[in-house]
């Protein structure tokens, strides 16, 4: 790869997929989804895989407050 970069006269840069702001958003939404699943599965926890699609639908269609 370095040979090709030298041949075409371009630099290779190192980058990562880490995006700090998005990590907090993902953790927040995962926490809400887990709480919804817990409420739906109070009696039988073994049905979580059956209720997951309903939980995701409920989360995606609900109105949430926008934080500034």
HTML snippet that shows the backbone in 3Dmol.js (N, CA, C, O; Angstrom):
<script src="https://3Dmol.org/build/3Dmol-min.js"></script>
<div id="view" style="width:600px;height:400px;position:relative"></div>
<script>
const pdb = `
ATOM      1  N   UNK A   1       0.817  -1.177   0.000  1.00  0.00           N
ATOM      2  CA  UNK A   1       0.000   0.000   0.000  1.00  0.00           C
ATOM      3  C   UNK A   1       0.873   1.258   0.000  1.00  0.00           C
ATOM      4  O   UNK A   1       0.566   2.228  -0.693  1.00  0.00           O
ATOM      5  N   UNK A   2       1.948   1.240   0.769  1.00  0.00           N
ATOM      6  CA  UNK A   2       2.843   2.396   0.803  1.00  0.00           C
ATOM      7  C   UNK A   2       3.483   2.641  -0.560  1.00  0.00           C
ATOM      8  O   UNK A   2       3.678   3.786  -0.968  1.00  0.00           O
ATOM      9  N   UNK A   3       3.809   1.554  -1.258  1.00  0.00           N
ATOM     10  CA  UNK A   3       4.397   1.699  -2.595  1.00  0.00           C
ATOM     11  C   UNK A   3       3.422   2.385  -3.547  1.00  0.00           C
ATOM     12  O   UNK A   3       3.810   3.263  -4.317  1.00  0.00           O
ATOM     13  N   UNK A   4       2.168   1.985  -3.490  1.00  0.00           N
ATOM     14  CA  UNK A   4       1.172   2.586  -4.367  1.00  0.00           C
ATOM     15  C   UNK A   4       0.964   4.071  -4.009  1.00  0.00           C
ATOM     16  O   UNK A   4       0.805   4.913  -4.893  1.00  0.00           O
ATOM     17  N   UNK A   5       0.969   4.374  -2.716  1.00  0.00           N
ATOM     18  CA  UNK A   5       0.819   5.764  -2.297  1.00  0.00           C
ATOM     19  C   UNK A   5       1.975   6.611  -2.820  1.00  0.00           C
ATOM     20  O   UNK A   5       1.767   7.737  -3.273  1.00  0.00           O
ATOM     21  N   UNK A   6       3.180   6.077  -2.758  1.00  0.00           N
ATOM     22  CA  UNK A   6       4.333   6.810  -3.275  1.00  0.00           C
ATOM     23  C   UNK A   6       4.257   6.956  -4.786  1.00  0.00           C
ATOM     24  O   UNK A   6       4.599   8.007  -5.328  1.00  0.00           O
ATOM     25  N   UNK A   7       3.808   5.901  -5.476  1.00  0.00           N
ATOM     26  CA  UNK A   7       3.722   5.937  -6.932  1.00  0.00           C
ATOM     27  C   UNK A   7       2.723   6.990  -7.411  1.00  0.00           C
ATOM     28  O   UNK A   7       2.973   7.678  -8.400  1.00  0.00           O
ATOM     29  N   UNK A   8       1.591   7.117  -6.714  1.00  0.00           N
ATOM     30  CA  UNK A   8       0.568   8.093  -7.111  1.00  0.00           C
ATOM     31  C   UNK A   8       0.694   9.417  -6.367  1.00  0.00           C
ATOM     32  O   UNK A   8      -0.131  10.315  -6.535  1.00  0.00           O
ATOM     33  N   UNK A   9       1.729   9.531  -5.547  1.00  0.00           N
ATOM     34  CA  UNK A   9       2.041  10.772  -4.820  1.00  0.00           C
ATOM     35  C   UNK A   9       0.881  11.280  -3.955  1.00  0.00           C
ATOM     36  O   UNK A   9       0.453  12.427  -4.078  1.00  0.00           O
ATOM     37  N   UNK A  10       0.374  10.380  -3.058  1.00  0.00           N
ATOM     38  CA  UNK A  10      -0.591  10.821  -2.057  1.00  0.00           C
ATOM     39  C   UNK A  10      -0.184  10.268  -0.695  1.00  0.00           C
ATOM     40  O   UNK A  10       0.550   9.285  -0.592  1.00  0.00           O
ATOM     41  N   UNK A  11      -0.684  10.934   0.346  1.00  0.00           N
ATOM     42  CA  UNK A  11      -0.354  10.553   1.718  1.00  0.00           C
ATOM     43  C   UNK A  11      -1.421   9.642   2.289  1.00  0.00           C
ATOM     44  O   UNK A  11      -2.607   9.805   2.001  1.00  0.00           O
ATOM     45  N   UNK A  12      -1.002   8.685   3.095  1.00  0.00           N
ATOM     46  CA  UNK A  12      -1.937   7.849   3.836  1.00  0.00           C
ATOM     47  C   UNK A  12      -2.111   8.454   5.219  1.00  0.00           C
ATOM     48  O   UNK A  12      -1.129   8.810   5.871  1.00  0.00           O
ATOM     49  N   UNK A  13      -3.353   8.572   5.669  1.00  0.00           N
ATOM     50  CA  UNK A  13      -3.650   9.132   6.982  1.00  0.00           C
ATOM     51  C   UNK A  13      -4.309   8.073   7.847  1.00  0.00           C
ATOM     52  O   UNK A  13      -5.087   7.250   7.366  1.00  0.00           O
ATOM     53  N   UNK A  14      -3.985   8.108   9.126  1.00  0.00           N
ATOM     54  CA  UNK A  14      -4.625   7.211  10.089  1.00  0.00           C
ATOM     55  C   UNK A  14      -5.872   7.893  10.618  1.00  0.00           C
ATOM     56  O   UNK A  14      -5.836   9.079  10.949  1.00  0.00           O
ATOM     57  N   UNK A  15      -6.961   7.172  10.702  1.00  0.00           N
ATOM     58  CA  UNK A  15      -8.176   7.726  11.285  1.00  0.00           C
ATOM     59  C   UNK A  15      -8.906   6.626  12.043  1.00  0.00           C
ATOM     60  O   UNK A  15      -8.671   5.439  11.818  1.00  0.00           O
ATOM     61  N   UNK A  16      -9.792   7.036  12.944  1.00  0.00           N
ATOM     62  CA  UNK A  16     -10.572   6.077  13.714  1.00  0.00           C
ATOM     63  C   UNK A  16     -12.054   6.376  13.535  1.00  0.00           C
ATOM     64  O   UNK A  16     -12.433   7.450  13.071  1.00  0.00           O
ATOM     65  N   UNK A  17     -12.879   5.415  13.909  1.00  0.00           N
ATOM     66  CA  UNK A  17     -14.324   5.563  13.800  1.00  0.00           C
ATOM     67  C   UNK A  17     -14.934   6.146  15.068  1.00  0.00           C
ATOM     68  O   UNK A  17     -16.157   6.260  15.160  1.00  0.00           O
ATOM     69  N   UNK A  18     -14.120   6.515  16.037  1.00  0.00           N
ATOM     70  CA  UNK A  18     -14.617   7.009  17.315  1.00  0.00           C
ATOM     71  C   UNK A  18     -15.221   8.402  17.157  1.00  0.00           C
ATOM     72  O   UNK A  18     -14.593   9.305  16.604  1.00  0.00           O
ATOM     73  N   UNK A  19     -16.425   8.558  17.641  1.00  0.00           N
ATOM     74  CA  UNK A  19     -17.114   9.843  17.602  1.00  0.00           C
ATOM     75  C   UNK A  19     -17.758  10.045  18.971  1.00  0.00           C
ATOM     76  O   UNK A  19     -18.831   9.508  19.244  1.00  0.00           O
ATOM     77  N   UNK A  20     -17.103  10.815  19.821  1.00  0.00           N
ATOM     78  CA  UNK A  20     -17.475  10.915  21.234  1.00  0.00           C
ATOM     79  C   UNK A  20     -18.923  11.338  21.438  1.00  0.00           C
ATOM     80  O   UNK A  20     -19.598  10.778  22.302  1.00  0.00           O
ATOM     81  N   UNK A  21     -19.421  12.302  20.678  1.00  0.00           N
ATOM     82  CA  UNK A  21     -20.781  12.779  20.873  1.00  0.00           C
ATOM     83  C   UNK A  21     -21.795  11.672  20.582  1.00  0.00           C
ATOM     84  O   UNK A  21     -22.803  11.563  21.280  1.00  0.00           O
ATOM     85  N   UNK A  22     -21.549  10.876  19.590  1.00  0.00           N
ATOM     86  CA  UNK A  22     -22.485   9.807  19.224  1.00  0.00           C
ATOM     87  C   UNK A  22     -22.514   8.714  20.275  1.00  0.00           C
ATOM     88  O   UNK A  22     -23.559   8.097  20.481  1.00  0.00           O
ATOM     89  N   UNK A  23     -21.397   8.453  20.948  1.00  0.00           N
ATOM     90  CA  UNK A  23     -21.380   7.411  21.963  1.00  0.00           C
ATOM     91  C   UNK A  23     -22.357   7.718  23.089  1.00  0.00           C
ATOM     92  O   UNK A  23     -23.042   6.812  23.565  1.00  0.00           O
ATOM     93  N   UNK A  24     -22.440   8.948  23.521  1.00  0.00           N
ATOM     94  CA  UNK A  24     -23.391   9.318  24.560  1.00  0.00           C
ATOM     95  C   UNK A  24     -24.825   9.155  24.104  1.00  0.00           C
ATOM     96  O   UNK A  24     -25.685   8.734  24.878  1.00  0.00           O
ATOM     97  N   UNK A  25     -25.086   9.485  22.854  1.00  0.00           N
ATOM     98  CA  UNK A  25     -26.434   9.339  22.309  1.00  0.00           C
ATOM     99  C   UNK A  25     -26.815   7.863  22.230  1.00  0.00           C
ATOM    100  O   UNK A  25     -27.948   7.502  22.546  1.00  0.00           O
ATOM    101  N   UNK A  26     -25.893   7.017  21.818  1.00  0.00           N
ATOM    102  CA  UNK A  26     -26.181   5.586  21.714  1.00  0.00           C
ATOM    103  C   UNK A  26     -26.445   4.989  23.093  1.00  0.00           C
ATOM    104  O   UNK A  26     -27.371   4.196  23.265  1.00  0.00           O
ATOM    105  N   UNK A  27     -25.632   5.371  24.071  1.00  0.00           N
ATOM    106  CA  UNK A  27     -25.842   4.865  25.428  1.00  0.00           C
ATOM    107  C   UNK A  27     -27.189   5.302  25.974  1.00  0.00           C
ATOM    108  O   UNK A  27     -27.876   4.520  26.630  1.00  0.00           O
ATOM    109  N   UNK A  28     -27.567   6.532  25.711  1.00  0.00           N
ATOM    110  CA  UNK A  28     -28.846   7.048  26.187  1.00  0.00           C
ATOM    111  C   UNK A  28     -30.017   6.300  25.554  1.00  0.00           C
ATOM    112  O   UNK A  28     -30.943   5.896  26.256  1.00  0.00           O
ATOM    113  N   UNK A  29     -29.984   6.117  24.258  1.00  0.00           N
ATOM    114  CA  UNK A  29     -31.089   5.422  23.586  1.00  0.00           C
ATOM    115  C   UNK A  29     -31.123   3.950  23.983  1.00  0.00           C
ATOM    116  O   UNK A  29     -32.206   3.384  24.130  1.00  0.00           O
ATOM    117  N   UNK A  30     -29.969   3.321  24.161  1.00  0.00           N
ATOM    118  CA  UNK A  30     -29.946   1.924  24.600  1.00  0.00           C
ATOM    119  C   UNK A  30     -30.550   1.777  25.985  1.00  0.00           C
ATOM    120  O   UNK A  30     -31.251   0.801  26.253  1.00  0.00           O
ATOM    121  N   UNK A  31     -30.287   2.740  26.876  1.00  0.00           N
ATOM    122  CA  UNK A  31     -30.848   2.697  28.221  1.00  0.00           C
ATOM    123  C   UNK A  31     -32.373   2.762  28.167  1.00  0.00           C
ATOM    124  O   UNK A  31     -33.054   2.039  28.893  1.00  0.00           O
ATOM    125  N   UNK A  32     -32.902   3.623  27.312  1.00  0.00           N
ATOM    126  CA  UNK A  32     -34.358   3.747  27.174  1.00  0.00           C
ATOM    127  C   UNK A  32     -34.948   2.457  26.619  1.00  0.00           C
ATOM    128  O   UNK A  32     -35.974   1.985  27.107  1.00  0.00           O
ATOM    129  N   UNK A  33     -34.313   1.886  25.610  1.00  0.00           N
ATOM    130  CA  UNK A  33     -34.807   0.641  25.001  1.00  0.00           C
ATOM    131  C   UNK A  33     -34.795  -0.495  26.011  1.00  0.00           C
ATOM    132  O   UNK A  33     -35.744  -1.277  26.071  1.00  0.00           O
ATOM    133  N   UNK A  34     -33.740  -0.598  26.802  1.00  0.00           N
ATOM    134  CA  UNK A  34     -33.655  -1.655  27.818  1.00  0.00           C
ATOM    135  C   UNK A  34     -34.771  -1.488  28.847  1.00  0.00           C
ATOM    136  O   UNK A  34     -35.373  -2.475  29.268  1.00  0.00           O
ATOM    137  N   UNK A  35     -35.050  -0.256  29.255  1.00  0.00           N
ATOM    138  CA  UNK A  35     -36.132  -0.031  30.220  1.00  0.00           C
ATOM    139  C   UNK A  35     -37.492  -0.401  29.636  1.00  0.00           C
ATOM    140  O   UNK A  35     -38.337  -0.942  30.349  1.00  0.00           O
ATOM    141  N   UNK A  36     -37.717  -0.123  28.366  1.00  0.00           N
ATOM    142  CA  UNK A  36     -38.982  -0.505  27.723  1.00  0.00           C
ATOM    143  C   UNK A  36     -39.104  -2.026  27.699  1.00  0.00           C
ATOM    144  O   UNK A  36     -40.168  -2.567  28.001  1.00  0.00           O
ATOM    145  N   UNK A  37     -38.024  -2.715  27.343  1.00  0.00           N
ATOM    146  CA  UNK A  37     -38.057  -4.178  27.302  1.00  0.00           C
ATOM    147  C   UNK A  37     -38.335  -4.742  28.689  1.00  0.00           C
ATOM    148  O   UNK A  37     -39.117  -5.683  28.827  1.00  0.00           O
ATOM    149  N   UNK A  38     -37.707  -4.182  29.716  1.00  0.00           N
ATOM    150  CA  UNK A  38     -37.947  -4.654  31.089  1.00  0.00           C
ATOM    151  C   UNK A  38     -39.419  -4.521  31.466  1.00  0.00           C
ATOM    152  O   UNK A  38     -39.991  -5.425  32.076  1.00  0.00           O
ATOM    153  N   UNK A  39     -40.030  -3.398  31.105  1.00  0.00           N
ATOM    154  CA  UNK A  39     -41.437  -3.194  31.438  1.00  0.00           C
ATOM    155  C   UNK A  39     -42.328  -4.179  30.691  1.00  0.00           C
ATOM    156  O   UNK A  39     -43.328  -4.650  31.234  1.00  0.00           O
ATOM    157  N   UNK A  40     -41.968  -4.490  29.449  1.00  0.00           N
ATOM    158  CA  UNK A  40     -42.791  -5.410  28.652  1.00  0.00           C
ATOM    159  C   UNK A  40     -42.628  -6.861  29.093  1.00  0.00           C
ATOM    160  O   UNK A  40     -43.512  -7.682  28.851  1.00  0.00           O
ATOM    161  N   UNK A  41     -41.514  -7.183  29.732  1.00  0.00           N
ATOM    162  CA  UNK A  41     -41.207  -8.580  30.068  1.00  0.00           C
ATOM    163  C   UNK A  41     -41.146  -8.840  31.566  1.00  0.00           C
ATOM    164  O   UNK A  41     -40.337  -9.651  32.018  1.00  0.00           O
ATOM    165  N   UNK A  42     -41.982  -8.170  32.338  1.00  0.00           N
ATOM    166  CA  UNK A  42     -41.934  -8.342  33.786  1.00  0.00           C
ATOM    167  C   UNK A  42     -42.175  -9.787  34.206  1.00  0.00           C
ATOM    168  O   UNK A  42     -41.553 -10.254  35.160  1.00  0.00           O
ATOM    169  N   UNK A  43     -43.051 -10.502  33.527  1.00  0.00           N
ATOM    170  CA  UNK A  43     -43.409 -11.859  33.950  1.00  0.00           C
ATOM    171  C   UNK A  43     -42.544 -12.945  33.313  1.00  0.00           C
ATOM    172  O   UNK A  43     -42.229 -13.935  33.973  1.00  0.00           O
ATOM    173  N   UNK A  44     -42.157 -12.787  32.057  1.00  0.00           N
ATOM    174  CA  UNK A  44     -41.415 -13.853  31.381  1.00  0.00           C
ATOM    175  C   UNK A  44     -40.261 -13.250  30.588  1.00  0.00           C
ATOM    176  O   UNK A  44     -40.448 -12.768  29.471  1.00  0.00           O
ATOM    177  N   UNK A  45     -39.080 -13.281  31.169  1.00  0.00           N
ATOM    178  CA  UNK A  45     -37.904 -12.688  30.532  1.00  0.00           C
ATOM    179  C   UNK A  45     -37.422 -13.462  29.301  1.00  0.00           C
ATOM    180  O   UNK A  45     -36.654 -12.929  28.501  1.00  0.00           O
ATOM    181  N   UNK A  46     -37.857 -14.688  29.146  1.00  0.00           N
ATOM    182  CA  UNK A  46     -37.378 -15.509  28.031  1.00  0.00           C
ATOM    183  C   UNK A  46     -37.997 -15.107  26.686  1.00  0.00           C
ATOM    184  O   UNK A  46     -37.603 -15.634  25.646  1.00  0.00           O
ATOM    185  N   UNK A  47     -38.947 -14.193  26.698  1.00  0.00           N
ATOM    186  CA  UNK A  47     -39.600 -13.766  25.459  1.00  0.00           C
ATOM    187  C   UNK A  47     -38.987 -12.506  24.872  1.00  0.00           C
ATOM    188  O   UNK A  47     -39.580 -11.906  23.975  1.00  0.00           O
ATOM    189  N   UNK A  48     -37.815 -12.083  25.350  1.00  0.00           N
ATOM    190  CA  UNK A  48     -37.249 -10.803  24.925  1.00  0.00           C
ATOM    191  C   UNK A  48     -37.051 -10.741  23.421  1.00  0.00           C
ATOM    192  O   UNK A  48     -37.239  -9.682  22.824  1.00  0.00           O
ATOM    193  N   UNK A  49     -36.676 -11.852  22.792  1.00  0.00           N
ATOM    194  CA  UNK A  49     -36.430 -11.829  21.344  1.00  0.00           C
ATOM    195  C   UNK A  49     -37.721 -11.638  20.547  1.00  0.00           C
ATOM    196  O   UNK A  49     -37.690 -11.140  19.422  1.00  0.00           O
ATOM    197  N   UNK A  50     -38.848 -12.031  21.128  1.00  0.00           N
ATOM    198  CA  UNK A  50     -40.128 -11.832  20.460  1.00  0.00           C
ATOM    199  C   UNK A  50     -40.623 -10.389  20.613  1.00  0.00           C
ATOM    200  O   UNK A  50     -41.303  -9.874  19.726  1.00  0.00           O
ATOM    201  N   UNK A  51     -40.294  -9.749  21.709  1.00  0.00           N
ATOM    202  CA  UNK A  51     -40.764  -8.392  21.995  1.00  0.00           C
ATOM    203  C   UNK A  51     -39.821  -7.306  21.498  1.00  0.00           C
ATOM    204  O   UNK A  51     -40.170  -6.126  21.548  1.00  0.00           O
ATOM    205  N   UNK A  52     -38.637  -7.670  21.023  1.00  0.00           N
ATOM    206  CA  UNK A  52     -37.651  -6.674  20.617  1.00  0.00           C
ATOM    207  C   UNK A  52     -38.150  -5.804  19.464  1.00  0.00           C
ATOM    208  O   UNK A  52     -37.962  -4.588  19.490  1.00  0.00           O
ATOM    209  N   UNK A  53     -38.773  -6.397  18.465  1.00  0.00           N
ATOM    210  CA  UNK A  53     -39.253  -5.596  17.328  1.00  0.00           C
ATOM    211  C   UNK A  53     -40.345  -4.624  17.764  1.00  0.00           C
ATOM    212  O   UNK A  53     -40.392  -3.493  17.281  1.00  0.00           O
ATOM    213  N   UNK A  54     -41.226  -5.053  18.674  1.00  0.00           N
ATOM    214  CA  UNK A  54     -42.268  -4.160  19.179  1.00  0.00           C
ATOM    215  C   UNK A  54     -41.654  -3.014  19.987  1.00  0.00           C
ATOM    216  O   UNK A  54     -42.104  -1.871  19.908  1.00  0.00           O
ATOM    217  N   UNK A  55     -40.632  -3.338  20.756  1.00  0.00           N
ATOM    218  CA  UNK A  55     -39.950  -2.324  21.567  1.00  0.00           C
ATOM    219  C   UNK A  55     -39.283  -1.291  20.680  1.00  0.00           C
ATOM    220  O   UNK A  55     -39.408  -0.092  20.931  1.00  0.00           O
ATOM    221  N   UNK A  56     -38.583  -1.725  19.656  1.00  0.00           N
ATOM    222  CA  UNK A  56     -37.919  -0.800  18.747  1.00  0.00           C
ATOM    223  C   UNK A  56     -38.935   0.075  18.016  1.00  0.00           C
ATOM    224  O   UNK A  56     -38.695   1.264  17.806  1.00  0.00           O
ATOM    225  N   UNK A  57     -40.059  -0.507  17.631  1.00  0.00           N
ATOM    226  CA  UNK A  57     -41.105   0.280  16.978  1.00  0.00           C
ATOM    227  C   UNK A  57     -41.623   1.353  17.929  1.00  0.00           C
ATOM    228  O   UNK A  57     -41.803   2.504  17.532  1.00  0.00           O
ATOM    229  N   UNK A  58     -41.864   0.976  19.186  1.00  0.00           N
ATOM    230  CA  UNK A  58     -42.361   1.933  20.175  1.00  0.00           C
ATOM    231  C   UNK A  58     -41.351   3.052  20.397  1.00  0.00           C
ATOM    232  O   UNK A  58     -41.731   4.218  20.503  1.00  0.00           O
ATOM    233  N   UNK A  59     -40.098   2.714  20.468  1.00  0.00           N
ATOM    234  CA  UNK A  59     -39.064   3.736  20.684  1.00  0.00           C
ATOM    235  C   UNK A  59     -38.952   4.666  19.481  1.00  0.00           C
ATOM    236  O   UNK A  59     -38.850   5.882  19.647  1.00  0.00           O
ATOM    237  N   UNK A  60     -38.972   4.113  18.286  1.00  0.00           N
ATOM    238  CA  UNK A  60     -38.786   4.920  17.080  1.00  0.00           C
ATOM    239  C   UNK A  60     -39.969   5.827  16.775  1.00  0.00           C
ATOM    240  O   UNK A  60     -39.805   6.866  16.136  1.00  0.00           O
ATOM    241  N   UNK A  61     -41.164   5.443  17.225  1.00  0.00           N
ATOM    242  CA  UNK A  61     -42.349   6.239  16.898  1.00  0.00           C
ATOM    243  C   UNK A  61     -42.771   7.164  18.033  1.00  0.00           C
ATOM    244  O   UNK A  61     -43.704   7.949  17.866  1.00  0.00           O
ATOM    245  N   UNK A  62     -42.107   7.090  19.180  1.00  0.00           N
ATOM    246  CA  UNK A  62     -42.488   7.946  20.305  1.00  0.00           C
ATOM    247  C   UNK A  62     -41.841   9.327  20.171  1.00  0.00           C
ATOM    248  O   UNK A  62     -40.773   9.485  19.581  1.00  0.00           O
ATOM    249  N   UNK A  63     -42.525  10.309  20.736  1.00  0.00           N
ATOM    250  CA  UNK A  63     -41.968  11.673  20.739  1.00  0.00           C
ATOM    251  C   UNK A  63     -41.029  11.790  21.935  1.00  0.00           C
ATOM    252  O   UNK A  63     -41.341  11.342  23.038  1.00  0.00           O
ATOM    253  N   UNK A  64     -39.883  12.397  21.692  1.00  0.00           N
ATOM    254  CA  UNK A  64     -38.894  12.602  22.741  1.00  0.00           C
ATOM    255  C   UNK A  64     -38.535  14.069  22.781  1.00  0.00           C
ATOM    256  O   UNK A  64     -38.637  14.779  21.781  1.00  0.00           O
ATOM    257  N   UNK A  65     -38.114  14.514  23.953  1.00  0.00           N
ATOM    258  CA  UNK A  65     -37.675  15.907  24.103  1.00  0.00           C
ATOM    259  C   UNK A  65     -36.340  16.101  23.438  1.00  0.00           C
ATOM    260  O   UNK A  65     -35.452  15.257  23.555  1.00  0.00           O
ATOM    261  N   UNK A  66     -36.193  17.200  22.744  1.00  0.00           N
ATOM    262  CA  UNK A  66     -34.906  17.579  22.147  1.00  0.00           C
ATOM    263  C   UNK A  66     -34.109  18.352  23.187  1.00  0.00           C
ATOM    264  O   UNK A  66     -34.572  19.370  23.702  1.00  0.00           O
ATOM    265  N   UNK A  67     -32.924  17.874  23.491  1.00  0.00           N
ATOM    266  CA  UNK A  67     -32.055  18.592  24.417  1.00  0.00           C
ATOM    267  C   UNK A  67     -31.164  19.529  23.637  1.00  0.00           C
ATOM    268  O   UNK A  67     -30.657  19.174  22.573  1.00  0.00           O
ATOM    269  N   UNK A  68     -30.976  20.698  24.152  1.00  0.00           N
ATOM    270  CA  UNK A  68     -30.156  21.703  23.454  1.00  0.00           C
ATOM    271  C   UNK A  68     -28.695  21.427  23.565  1.00  0.00           C
ATOM    272  O   UNK A  68     -27.882  22.181  23.032  1.00  0.00           O
TER     273      UNK A  68
END
`;
const viewer = $3Dmol.createViewer("view");
viewer.addModel(pdb, "pdb");
viewer.setStyle({}, {cartoon: {color: "spectrum"}});
viewer.zoomTo();
viewer.render();
</script>
